[in-house]
Every structure is written in C-alpha cells, then in structure tokens.
Amino acid sequence: MPDIELSKDLHSYFHIFWDNFPFPVMLVHKDRTILDRNSAAEATGCVAGTRCIDRGPKGAHKGCLANYALQEKIAKRKVQYVDFMGVVMDSYWIPLPGHDDVFVHFGIDITDYAADKLFKKDPSSCQAEDGGCASETH
C-alpha cells in the first residue's frame, strides 16, 4: 500500500461536509485504500488505512464504478438491489477535483422508496450482467 498524503485541510473539509450525513461516506484512494470516513462509516466499523474492497463478500463490489469515475473525472451513480444486505442502494463515486487518484464514495439505502422492479424476485426477472437488478448512470 503506497504512502498516501492528503492535507489536514482536505481531511477537515471532508468532515465538515460529511460527518452529519446519515449514511456511511468514505474518502478513497484509487487503490481502494480508505483515507478517511465520516461518523456513520466509522460506526459500521469502517477503518481508515484498510481497503474498501475488503469489506463485505467478494462479489459485493462487482458493480463498482470507481475506475470509470476516476478515468472520466465525473461522478457515477448506480442504483441496485444488494443481495447480501437485502436493500436497494443508491451508490455514488465522486472524483475529487484536483486529486486525480481520490474519490468520495457512499451509498444510500433507498429500499423504502424503491420501485418494485429493483427487488430481486427470481433470477430471470433481472437483466443485469451480475445477476442483480440495477440501474446505472455512466
């Protein structure tokens, strides 16, 4: 894991913007090292210095759009049913301007507001490549 240095100001700004957000938010390096996290992420056991892709089951990160967000320098969004959590997640990967290798990542549980078509009823009802039900914005 490379030694990744970010300014104290950047960490401070991250917390100013994200600590009161009710869902977990992470500041992540392109190698998937978690550089910082908000209070909600910390409460779920998210630890800075670990890798986000090491959290949850292996297949949980199949729909990750971080590489696209970093390459295209534009935010990416994916709404999908997450089997292992049993929720519909509205997930975002947002590149940090001025820091080509860093992005903000979070997901919002929208299960209570999701359309029925996003819930996996049987494998044949979903057309996504990974077998889940998904809607993406590239």
C-alpha positions as CSV (number, residue, x, y, z in Angstrom):
1,M,0.0,0.0,0.0
2,P,1.5,3.3,-1.0
3,D,2.1,6.2,1.5
4,I,-0.8,8.5,0.6
5,E,-0.6,12.0,1.9
6,L,-3.5,14.4,1.9
7,S,-3.6,17.9,3.6
8,K,-5.1,18.4,7.0
9,D,-7.4,20.9,5.4
10,L,-8.7,18.3,3.0
11,H,-9.5,15.9,5.9
12,S,-11.1,18.8,7.8
13,Y,-13.3,19.8,4.8
14,F,-14.3,16.2,4.3
15,H,-15.6,16.0,7.9
16,I,-17.3,19.4,7.7
17,F,-19.3,18.3,4.6
18,W,-19.9,14.6,5.5
19,D,-19.9,14.0,9.3
20,N,-23.6,14.8,9.7
21,F,-24.6,12.8,6.6
22,P,-26.7,9.9,7.9
23,F,-25.1,7.2,5.7
24,P,-21.5,6.0,5.5
25,V,-19.2,8.0,3.4
26,M,-15.6,7.2,2.5
27,L,-12.7,9.2,1.0
28,V,-10.9,6.6,-1.0
29,H,-7.6,6.3,-3.0
30,K,-7.7,4.7,-6.4
31,D,-6.1,1.6,-4.9
32,R,-9.2,1.3,-2.7
33,T,-7.4,2.4,0.5
34,I,-9.8,4.2,2.8
35,L,-8.2,7.6,3.5
36,D,-10.9,8.9,5.8
37,R,-14.6,8.2,6.7
38,N,-17.5,10.0,8.2
39,S,-19.1,9.2,11.6
40,A,-21.7,6.9,10.1
41,A,-19.0,4.8,8.3
42,E,-16.9,4.7,11.5
43,A,-19.9,3.4,13.4
44,T,-20.2,0.5,10.9
45,G,-16.6,-0.5,11.6
46,C,-15.0,1.2,8.6
47,V,-11.3,1.9,9.4
48,A,-9.0,4.3,7.6
49,G,-6.0,2.6,6.1
50,T,-7.9,-0.5,5.2
51,R,-9.3,-1.2,1.7
52,C,-13.0,-0.8,0.9
53,I,-12.9,-3.8,-1.4
54,D,-12.0,-6.0,1.6
55,R,-15.3,-5.1,3.3
56,G,-18.3,-7.5,2.7
57,P,-18.4,-10.6,0.5
58,K,-16.2,-10.8,-2.6
59,G,-19.0,-10.3,-5.1
60,A,-20.3,-7.2,-3.3
61,H,-18.0,-5.0,-5.4
62,K,-18.8,-6.3,-8.9
63,G,-20.8,-3.1,-9.7
64,C,-18.1,-0.7,-8.5
65,L,-17.8,2.4,-10.8
66,A,-14.8,4.0,-9.2
67,N,-12.5,3.3,-12.2
68,Y,-15.0,4.9,-14.6
69,A,-15.4,7.9,-12.3
70,L,-11.6,8.5,-12.0
71,Q,-11.0,8.0,-15.7
72,E,-13.8,10.2,-16.9
73,K,-13.4,12.7,-14.0
74,I,-17.2,12.8,-13.5
75,A,-19.5,11.4,-10.8
76,K,-21.0,8.0,-11.3
77,R,-24.2,6.6,-9.9
78,K,-25.6,3.1,-9.6
79,V,-29.0,2.0,-8.1
80,Q,-29.2,-1.7,-7.4
81,Y,-30.6,-4.4,-5.1
82,V,-27.7,-5.6,-2.9
83,D,-28.4,-9.3,-2.1
84,F,-26.2,-9.7,1.0
85,M,-27.7,-6.6,2.6
86,G,-31.2,-7.1,1.4
87,V,-31.6,-3.4,0.4
88,V,-31.8,-1.2,-2.6
89,M,-28.7,1.0,-2.6
90,D,-28.3,4.3,-4.4
91,S,-24.5,4.5,-4.7
92,Y,-22.1,7.2,-5.8
93,W,-18.4,7.5,-6.8
94,I,-17.4,11.2,-7.0
95,P,-13.8,12.1,-8.1
96,L,-12.2,14.8,-6.0
97,P,-11.2,17.8,-8.2
98,G,-7.5,18.5,-8.0
99,H,-6.8,15.0,-6.7
100,D,-6.8,12.6,-9.7
101,D,-6.4,9.5,-7.5
102,V,-9.0,10.2,-4.9
103,F,-12.8,9.9,-4.8
104,V,-15.7,10.1,-2.4
105,H,-17.9,7.0,-2.2
106,F,-21.2,6.5,-0.5
107,G,-24.4,4.6,-0.8
108,I,-27.9,5.5,0.4
109,D,-30.4,2.8,1.4
110,I,-33.5,3.7,-0.6
111,T,-35.3,0.4,0.0
112,D,-38.4,2.2,1.3
113,Y,-38.7,4.3,-1.8
114,A,-37.5,1.9,-4.5
115,A,-39.7,0.7,-7.4
116,D,-40.7,-3.0,-7.2
117,K,-38.7,-3.7,-10.3
118,L,-35.4,-3.2,-8.3
119,F,-36.2,-6.0,-5.9
120,K,-34.8,-9.4,-7.0
121,K,-37.8,-11.8,-7.0
122,D,-36.2,-14.5,-9.1
123,P,-33.0,-14.6,-11.2
124,S,-34.9,-14.4,-14.5
125,S,-36.6,-11.2,-13.5
126,C,-33.4,-9.2,-13.6
127,Q,-31.3,-8.4,-16.7
128,A,-28.1,-7.1,-15.1
129,E,-24.9,-8.8,-16.0
130,D,-24.0,-9.6,-12.4
131,G,-27.4,-11.2,-11.8
132,G,-28.7,-8.3,-9.7
133,C,-31.3,-5.7,-10.6
134,A,-29.6,-2.5,-11.4
135,S,-30.0,0.9,-13.0
136,E,-26.8,2.9,-13.7
137,T,-25.8,6.3,-14.8
138,H,-22.4,6.3,-16.5
